[in-house]
Amino acid sequence: MSENKISFLAENGEKVEFEILEQTKLNGNEYLLVSDQEDEEAYIMQKIKEEGTEEYYEFVEDDAVLHALSKVFEELLEDVEII
């Protein structure tokens, strides 16, 4: 993972790249706020494991967790509102 970008292999085998906007820890878990430049949407991802130099993330889908993390990222970024 580079400093500002993270790459994933999509289910169709295509490489997808996201820009990392911010990162935080909550309740011992690591999270990233990432942006897809194609559709200009932001997503929250949770680190699920680390093996050597590889880190594995998944999209956060739980509404309560998304709401809590949205508030944290809004405070960290100050000038951004996350819906």
C-alpha positions in Angstrom: 0.0 0.0 0.0 1.4 3.4 -1.0 1.0 6.4 1.3 -2.1 7.9 -0.4 -3.5 5.1 -2.5 -4.7 1.5 -1.9 -5.4 -1.1 -4.6 -7.8 -4.0 -4.6 -8.6 -6.9 -6.9 -12.3 -6.8 -7.8 -14.4 -9.9 -8.1 -14.1 -9.7 -11.9 -10.3 -9.6 -11.6 -9.9 -5.9 -12.4 -7.6 -3.8 -10.3 -9.4 -1.0 -8.5 -7.6 1.9 -6.9 -8.8 4.2 -4.1 -7.4 7.3 -2.7 -7.0 7.2 1.1 -8.5 10.4 2.6 -8.1 9.6 6.3 -7.6 6.7 8.7 -8.5 6.1 12.3 -8.9 3.4 15.0 -12.1 2.7 16.8 -12.6 0.0 19.5 -9.3 -1.6 18.5 -10.2 -1.8 14.8 -8.4 0.1 12.0 -10.5 2.0 9.4 -9.8 3.9 6.2 -11.9 6.5 4.5 -11.3 6.1 0.8 -12.5 7.7 -2.4 -13.1 6.3 -5.8 -12.1 8.9 -8.3 -14.4 7.5 -11.1 -17.7 8.2 -9.3 -16.3 10.5 -6.6 -17.9 8.6 -3.8 -16.3 7.8 -0.4 -16.3 4.5 1.4 -15.3 3.3 4.8 -13.2 0.1 4.9 -12.1 -2.0 7.9 -8.8 -3.8 8.2 -9.6 -7.4 8.7 -6.1 -9.0 8.8 -2.4 -8.5 8.0 -0.1 -11.1 6.7 3.5 -9.9 6.3 3.4 -6.8 4.1 -0.1 -7.5 2.9 -3.1 -5.9 4.5 -6.7 -7.0 3.9 -9.7 -4.7 4.1 -13.4 -5.0 3.6 -16.2 -2.4 3.1 -18.1 -1.5 6.3 -21.8 -2.3 5.7 -23.2 -2.1 9.3 -25.3 1.1 9.5 -24.5 1.7 13.2 -20.8 1.4 12.6 -21.0 3.5 9.5 -22.8 6.3 11.4 -20.3 6.3 14.2 -17.3 6.3 11.9 -18.8 9.0 9.7 -18.9 11.3 12.8 -15.2 10.4 13.6 -14.1 11.1 10.0 -16.1 14.4 9.9 -14.3 15.6 13.0 -10.9 14.5 11.6 -11.4 16.3 8.3 -13.3 19.3 9.7 -14.4 20.7 6.3 -16.2 17.5 5.1 -19.7 16.3 5.8 -20.2 12.6 5.4 -23.8 11.4 4.9 
